[in-house]
Amino acid sequence: MLRTLIENEIMLQRAEKLGLLATDPEVDAKFNEIKAPYKPRRSSSASLEGRKMTANDLKTNMRRD
């Protein structure tokens, strides 16, 4: 498991050096696309809470993916 975490961090650093990370507008657009079916807002928040995540956690994961 530790090896996988290290490899993921190395790949993330390489992607950042090569300019392959998603930009803030790209992440925000994808976040809004995912969030759209969960109106009102309370439903999307409940879904994230069920996963023990915040909106920022989700955006960070989206950027890495």
C-alpha positions in Angstrom: 0.0 0.0 0.0 2.8 2.4 0.9 4.5 1.6 -2.5 1.3 2.5 -4.3 1.0 5.8 -2.4 4.6 6.7 -3.3 4.1 5.8 -6.9 1.0 7.9 -7.2 2.8 10.9 -5.6 5.7 10.5 -8.1 3.2 10.3 -11.0 1.4 13.4 -9.7 4.7 15.3 -9.5 5.6 14.3 -13.0 2.2 15.3 -14.4 2.6 18.7 -12.7 6.0 19.3 -14.2 4.6 18.4 -17.6 1.6 20.7 -17.2 -0.8 17.8 -17.3 -2.9 18.6 -14.2 -6.4 19.9 -14.7 -6.9 23.6 -14.4 -9.2 25.2 -11.8 -11.9 26.0 -14.5 -11.8 22.4 -15.8 -12.2 21.0 -12.3 -15.0 23.4 -11.4 -16.8 22.6 -14.7 -16.6 18.8 -14.0 -17.6 19.4 -10.3 -20.7 21.3 -11.4 -21.5 18.6 -13.9 -21.4 15.9 -11.3 -23.3 18.1 -8.8 -26.1 19.1 -11.1 -28.4 16.0 -10.6 -28.2 16.6 -6.8 -30.5 19.6 -6.5 -31.2 21.0 -4.0 -27.7 21.4 -2.7 -28.6 19.5 0.5 -28.7 16.2 -1.5 -25.2 16.6 -2.9 -23.8 17.6 0.5 -25.5 14.5 2.0 -24.0 12.3 -0.6 -20.5 13.7 0.1 -21.0 13.4 3.9 -21.9 9.7 3.3 -18.6 9.2 1.7 -16.9 11.3 4.5 -15.7 13.8 1.9 -15.9 17.5 1.5 -16.4 19.4 -1.8 -12.7 20.3 -1.7 -11.7 16.6 -1.2 -13.7 15.7 -4.3 -12.2 18.5 -6.4 -8.7 17.4 -5.3 -9.4 13.8 -6.3 -10.9 15.0 -9.6 -7.7 17.0 -10.3 -5.5 14.0 -9.7 -7.6 11.7 -11.8 
